[in-house]
């Protein structure tokens, strides 16, 4: 790998499951070695001139899943699992402002919503908050969830035959949500579905 004249290499951190870009930091060779050894993302602070492990004070760590270098060997891509928000401002990602400084609430890419939804349902399964719709579904088990999936699938077909784009969007969102609930109830991680799709269509 190629470190610059200051002995640094830029490291982009990306959410391992959603693909959301979380932050950019710089690593020395020592910081990279520590990251590999501990599996906790560690950077070199250019302002403080010292090593620092992400989350050492806030607890919002970045657990390494995979590290890749680019084609020229002068930049790193770190796939990580964040524990809490990554940005020091409390935002999930450091990239939340437009060019004019406007704060954007939508997380990128938009498909990250699928991972967020899966995480929320998983959390509901652990906490089972009273009165929550997801809790009622989970307590109803396969029979209740399966019935809802059947209903939503039929409504998706009806919306499509009606040529109603807005209705189709609404019903498809319902179908996806209930399908995700079933996966959680069956202890099947969402990523298993992605892996199966990749296996089927990896040669496309």
C-alpha positions in Angstrom: 0.0 0.0 0.0 1.1 3.6 -0.6 1.1 6.0 2.3 1.6 9.7 1.4 4.6 11.9 2.4 3.0 12.3 5.9 2.8 8.6 6.3 -1.0 8.6 5.9 -3.5 6.8 3.8 -7.2 7.9 3.6 -9.7 5.4 4.9 -13.4 5.5 3.9 -15.7 3.8 6.4 -18.9 2.2 5.0 -21.7 0.5 6.9 -21.1 -3.2 6.2 -24.8 -4.0 5.8 -26.5 -1.0 4.4 -23.7 0.4 2.3 -24.1 3.9 3.8 -20.8 5.9 3.8 -20.2 6.8 7.4 -17.0 8.8 7.5 -13.5 9.5 6.2 -10.4 9.3 8.3 -6.6 8.8 7.9 -4.5 6.0 9.0 -0.8 5.5 9.6 0.7 2.1 9.2 0.5 1.7 13.0 -3.2 2.7 13.0 -3.9 0.2 10.3 -2.1 -2.6 12.2 -4.0 -1.8 15.4 -7.3 -1.8 13.4 -6.5 -5.2 11.9 -5.4 -6.7 15.3 -8.3 -5.3 17.4 -11.0 -5.2 14.7 -11.9 -1.7 16.0 -11.3 1.1 13.5 -8.4 3.3 14.7 -7.2 6.5 13.0 -4.4 9.0 13.2 -5.7 12.4 14.3 -4.0 15.0 12.1 -5.1 17.8 14.5 -3.9 16.2 17.8 -1.1 14.2 16.2 -2.0 11.0 17.9 -3.7 7.6 17.4 -7.4 7.4 18.3 -9.8 4.5 18.3 -13.3 5.5 17.1 -15.7 5.4 20.0 -13.1 5.3 22.8 -14.9 8.1 24.6 -18.4 8.0 23.2 -18.8 4.2 23.0 -19.8 4.6 19.3 -17.3 2.2 18.0 -16.8 0.8 14.5 -16.3 -2.9 14.4 -14.4 -4.1 11.3 -16.0 -6.5 9.0 -13.7 -6.2 6.0 -10.9 -4.0 4.7 -10.1 -3.4 1.1 -7.6 -1.3 -0.7 -8.2 0.5 -4.0 -6.6 -0.4 -7.3 -3.7 1.9 -6.8 -3.1 0.9 -3.2 -3.4 4.5 -1.9 -6.8 4.4 -0.3 -8.7 2.0 2.0 -12.4 1.0 2.2 -13.4 -0.3 5.6 -16.7 -2.1 5.9 -17.8 -1.8 9.5 -20.6 -2.4 11.9 -21.3 0.9 13.8 -22.4 0.9 17.4 -24.5 4.1 17.5 -24.1 7.2 15.4 -20.7 7.6 13.7 -20.6 11.4 13.5 -19.6 13.5 16.6 -22.7 15.6 16.0 -24.9 12.6 16.7 -25.8 12.0 13.1 -25.5 8.4 11.7 -23.1 9.5 9.0 -20.7 12.5 8.8 -22.1 13.1 5.3 -25.4 14.9 6.0 -25.0 18.4 4.6 -25.5 19.6 1.0 -23.0 21.8 -0.8 -24.7 24.9 0.5 -24.7 23.6 4.1 -28.3 22.5 4.1 -28.9 19.5 6.5 -30.3 16.6 4.6 -32.4 14.2 6.6 -32.6 11.4 4.0 -29.8 8.9 4.4 -27.9 7.7 1.4 -28.2 5.5 -0.5 -32.0 5.2 -0.2 -31.8 1.5 0.0 -30.3 1.8 3.5 -33.9 2.1 4.6 -34.2 -1.7 4.2 -31.4 -2.3 6.7 -32.8 0.3 9.1 -36.3 -1.3 8.9 -34.8 -4.8 9.6 -32.9 -3.4 12.6 -36.0 -1.7 14.0 -38.0 -4.9 13.7 -35.2 -6.9 15.3 -35.2 -4.4 18.2 -39.0 -4.7 18.6 -38.6 -8.5 18.8 -36.2 -8.1 21.7 -38.1 -5.4 23.6 -41.7 -6.3 22.6 -43.1 -2.8 23.4 -46.7 -3.1 24.6 -49.2 -1.8 22.1 -46.8 -1.8 19.1 -48.2 -3.4 15.9 -45.0 -5.3 15.3 -45.2 -6.8 18.8 -48.7 -8.0 18.0 -47.5 -9.6 14.8 -44.6 -11.3 16.5 -46.7 -12.6 19.3 -49.2 -14.0 16.7 -46.4 -16.1 15.2 -46.3 -17.5 11.7 -50.1 -17.9 11.3 -50.8 -14.2 11.9 -47.8 -12.9 10.0 -48.4 -15.3 7.1 -52.0 -14.3 6.8 -51.0 -10.6 6.5 -48.4 -11.5 3.9 -51.0 -13.3 1.9 -53.4 -10.3 2.1 -50.7 -7.8 1.2 -49.5 -9.9 -1.8 -53.1 -10.0 -3.1 -53.4 -6.2 -2.7 -50.1 -5.7 -4.6 -51.5 -7.7 -7.5 -54.8 -5.8 -7.5 -52.9 -2.4 -7.4 -50.8 -3.5 -10.4 -53.8 -4.6 -12.4 -55.4 -1.3 -11.6 -52.4 0.5 -13.0 -52.3 2.6 -9.8 -48.6 3.5 -9.1 -49.3 5.2 -5.7 -51.4 2.3 -4.6 -48.8 -0.2 -5.8 -46.1 1.7 -3.9 -48.1 1.7 -0.7 -49.0 -2.0 -0.9 -45.5 -3.1 -1.8 -44.2 -1.3 1.2 -46.7 -3.2 3.3 -45.6 -6.5 1.8 -41.9 -5.8 2.4 -42.6 -4.8 6.0 -44.6 -7.9 6.8 -42.0 -10.1 5.0 -39.3 -8.6 7.1 -41.3 -9.3 10.3 -41.5 -13.0 9.2 -37.8 -13.2 8.7 -37.2 -11.8 12.2 -39.8 -14.1 13.7 -38.0 -17.1 12.0 -34.5 -15.8 13.0 -33.4 -15.5 9.4 -31.1 -12.5 8.9 -32.0 -10.1 6.1 -28.4 -10.5 4.8 -29.1 -14.2 4.1 -31.7 -13.1 1.5 -29.1 -10.7 -0.1 -26.6 -13.5 -0.2 -29.0 -15.8 -1.9 -29.9 -13.2 -4.5 -26.2 -12.6 -5.1 -25.6 -16.3 -5.4 -28.4 -16.6 -8.0 -27.6 -13.5 -10.0 -23.9 -13.0 -9.4 -23.0 -13.7 -13.0 -25.5 -11.2 -14.4 
